């Protein structure tokens, strides 16, 4: 068969590219060509994806990074990162540093404040409606983007006044069609967070960047450059991915008003299961999660040789009919729901509790405030950002 070329064309914002289902059935582990022209193995079945996430023979580093296959030209999730000989040690150290900031206990304590931030965003939506009652309101601009930014800024200790600055940087960092600008934006972003760290060193606060600055005393090898890159990565991931899931979750609930009405009838009782189904079904990006083999790995009748890359297609794995009944259907009451939306194993997303806290707060609040919320356009007319690593949408026009 002809080597498939990523990204695969998708029919609309909510549905995956049909080729994923074909590959999952016929060639669950197959080599594909990435946007950079390199070859990576693509894993599309749930059991394979889960096994690969948890396999210690796979990592994010590469013994010869200059020769590693690349996923894209974006400055994040494009290829190997970190020191090959110290990957596990460094990963465990960083997770230990960050665990207190992103613990479930801290997220529960943050819950009430997140609710205040949500209400402020909903006030802004109402104000926009009142100014132009005959015009749609962009839910992305007033809720899905600013809410995660507010939360991650507060958690990390980043001035919210700088939101427009790093929004522009985030979009440039995630671009798939301009390698040079993406990398330049990451350099600017890292310099910005490095300056924040310097300020925290002089006047520390109760925030993650201050915690990382203090950690440098215990870990001298954790340099200013390392700190800047880590903080930039947290800031990027902390608002891009959650914002995308707010947008897509709203689109899922509003694309069939029976779903909206069912959720609105009991938002507090239904929110946990609904959020998990949104996490399963939403696939903002069109590529996947890259890993590199530290030794030969046999899976699905194929051998991933040492040094080769494998791309874990989380969206495809989360719609595997061998694991999820009616896998392509949005079923809010689905239980159990062992999706891989936050990965699995040693690299399970450390921000999972934060994302769940935001999502479990935003959806009940949104539909209590605007129970008649509906899309101002057909869901098929909402364009998918195919030029962005994180995918997602640029706007969600709504009326009520």
Order of alpha helices (4+ residues) and beta strands (2+ residues): beta-alpha-beta-beta-alpha-beta-alpha-alpha-beta-alpha-alpha-alpha-alpha-alpha-alpha-alpha-beta-beta-beta-beta-alpha-alpha-beta-beta
